[in-house]
Amino acid sequence: MVAFEDEGHLRIITMSDSEAEAAQVNYPEIFGFGRYQGRSWRDAVVEDDLRKWLQKLAESRFPETARMGGWYMEQLRGLEQELGVGRVGLVDYEDPRIGWLRVEIEKARSRLAELEGSTAVDRAAVTVLMARIFGSLRDVYEKRDRLRLVVRYRAAYLDTLMKGSETEAELMMKMFDQEWSEAQGQYQETAADMGGKKLLTNEDREELVQLWRKLVKMFHPDRY
């Protein structure tokens, strides 16, 4: 019970009075003031200190504060009744939004599996295209690379002869042969790697997507 002056008259209100008045207005779920700023009044279901703070607001000598506190207490009791919660002790409280979020997360995981499978199919197609381009242009690239080597080593060879060192000039020719042999080896390795690339069939694509779906389920965090 609280007493305060209202337009020059002494007015006495009880807890039920403040709660009745509070029922006519709505206040935000998240506190924008006080020691619990940024918190939800719903947390008072499991947090006694927050509940006591709300009770203190409802018993305030200031009418507006008492009205607000009464509204929060009324909402709190309604929530506790809905959840079947008593005030004997602390209870586990699960936000009703959690169920919806779990459904959305499961949808996102399923969508991720689809996207991963689709990306893998696209990567395979790009690899096949690169293999075809390499097969078509290999001879051109080899001639280009050999010409570059010839120009570079001929210039070095002539420069060495001008300095009067025939031994070093002969060494330049051996270095040219070695570097060109290594370049040919790299081309052969690339050709061997690209040679087995082929476009995926519809069955291959479907199998790849199914594998990604299995992986998503296999590594689902709820399994650990």
Steps between C-alpha positions, in 0.01 A plus 500: 500500500634842398377854584569806284344837423286534188388860421513599865323187629658209681448186302571147620555222246565135549692254284176386337412864419828560321471173308143583395610838365803346331277257311376792292844583354790314341868534579802380300627147553861616522589739781648827380599623844630399841734223609336250263520715190504288186341203676155351449240482776457133403835426663332559836344154465832348601678796658379589849697826521332630187159397633566683826601808303169490311310463827685802634393698194137395556520621864654835406348818648505654154175423312648446155778278633254296706273466198787376284625258764149364545473441127824303491397293803167421337672390181747295700228314689318434174815353346567285806146367486538423132824313563369328810771657713469535874705717731634210703839519331684573180382328184631461148352752260512458125425794279207410272695641207759223531275246324453732203873573484581129498269448204663790314849367574403158367369662181826693467704180539296329231546799271875499572522135391324587174734793435813300582390225262421751226837672551684168473320426171593844363864455603513169317360665188760780521780244534381316188488828307854587612617155387349553157658846466837359603472219245419746224774750585777276629706512179470879484609540862794262457626688193463830684694377804776347287536824303535698823770265621684515168502880499618522861778241468618619156546847646690357797704275267605788275582720797723227641683454165560875480677476832723226355381208712413208273471260796229708661326533164482122468363485856221737396390255230489214751293713740261576214453129425441424869242777550313409183492134606347601836239716324403208274468277806257746660290507184487121494394483865225756442379314191486173696303667780258668262458199275256318726265792554148458369162660548283358776192308397162573655549192719842628612356840588215351703742271683725795584208698643387199705852462641497861617165444669640199682805700609281777642302244703814312605662811644180642650599665833215324682680169444787603729 
